[in-house]
Amino acid sequence: MVLRYLRNTEIDRAAWNRLMAESPNAVLYAQAWYLDAVADQWDALVQGNYEAVMPLVWNRKWGLKSIYPPLLSQQLGVFSRKTIDKAQFESFIGQIPWYYWKVRLRLNKANDFKPSGWNRSVWKNMVLDLDASYEDLLINYSSNCKRNLKKAKAVQTQTIQQEECFEKALAVFKEGRGHKMEALFFSSLLRVMKKSHMLGIGALWTVRDDTQDLLAAVFIVESNGRLYNLLQALTQKGKEARSSFLLTNAIIEAHAGQKKKFDFEGSMDAGVCRFYQGFGAVDEPYWEINKSILSI
């Protein structure tokens, strides 16, 4: 198996994009435009004529290079047009250049392998198959979810729409669950929101009340047969009105019956995971492997 390490400027973007369009395990996070938005520096290992690839996001600290999972990128790893076996996966892992003193990789679902000498941990990802009627999907909502959805619908002043108030949605998130997030998270997400919207695959769903106050927002990017839930923002007023239940249900209803999956993007947080499970989502795990070559 011939693998080449290509620096970013050496990567054939057209060939990369064709592979991502044809690979059965391709994900949003491995799209070239997405990597450009969330990573300052990324290169790749490429097999043959882009039959398979492995993006490598890296940085430098204290003069040493390391590979790491970039912000907003749940899963990377090896992507191929064909089924990936252990030998192929380990060939890629084995060709990571020696000068990366530390390597952390979060792997997609087709990379379920534990290479010798590496540590491995399992991460949760809740996913809902939308290939059923809305009525059938609704049956699988938990009793708690149905109860909160009923309360939300009783608040007649809530209006659902799609808009482009990206900065406002990020500000709401920062005031709530995102208050501990670093500035780089918000700048990276804003780039993703603007670029995906420009490409026609990103949409900000919102709930506003009769005074036009923003109660909740969800940003969705559609890629590779999935709706990726990249942002869930909720104000205190929205929490009291159960707006997140109303908005998530509206997105599910709008896409019900389509051969797509709603990828909730996590979560390892028990409360967030329970919220997603309430809509019938099930765990589709992924893995992180890591290895340190040096000790400092």
C-alpha positions, 0 to 999 in steps of 0.5 A: 500500500503506497501512502503519501504524506501531503502538506496542505498546499499539495492536496488536490482539493477536487480529488479530495472532494470527490472522495468525500462525496463517494465515501460511505463513511465520510463525515462533515468534519472531513470536508476540505472547506470544514477543515479549513474553517476549524484548523489553522494547519492540516495535512493528510496521508493519501493512499494512491490516487485518493482511494483513501485519506486521513486528515491530520490536524496539527499544531506546534508547542514548545517547538514540538509538533502534535496531532490533535482533534480540532474544535467542532470536529467530532470524528476524523480518521481514515476515509475510503471508497471501500470498506476499511479493514484493520490492516489498512487502518494500521498502515495509515496509523503507522505512517504518521510521521515520527516527528509528531511527539503526541497524537490524539485522533477521534475516529469515525465509526468505520475505524473501530480498531485498537492499534497496538501500543495506543490508548483508546476510549469510547465516546457517545454520539446520539443519532436519530434515523429520520427514515420514518413518518413523523407519526412513527418518530413521535411514537418513540419520544419519551413521555417526558419529551412529549409532556414538555413538547405539549407545554411548549406548544401551549405557549402560542406566542412562539414562532419558528423560523430560519434566519441569519442572526449568527452572532446573536445565536452565538451570544445566547450560547455564550451566556448559557452553556458556552460561558466556559468556551474559549474565543477560538470556539466562537470564531471557528463556529462563526466561520462554519456557520457563514461558509455552510450557509453560503454553500446552501447546506447550513441553516439557523433555526430559531424560536422567537416570542411575540416581542421578537426576543430570541428564545432558542436557536439550533444551527444545522449543517446537512452533509453526507446524508446527515443533519449535524446539530452544531449549536443549541442555544437557549435563553432563560425565557426559552427554557421556561417556554420549553423552546428547545423541545419545540425547535428540535421537534420542528426540525425532526418533523420537517425532515421526517420520511427522508433517508437521513440521520439527525446527528445530535453530536454527543453528548457525554453530558448526562443531561444533554444525552437524556434530552437527545434520547427523549426524541428517540435518538440512540448511541452511535459510538466513536473512538479516541486513540492517543499515543505520546512518543516523548515525555515532557 
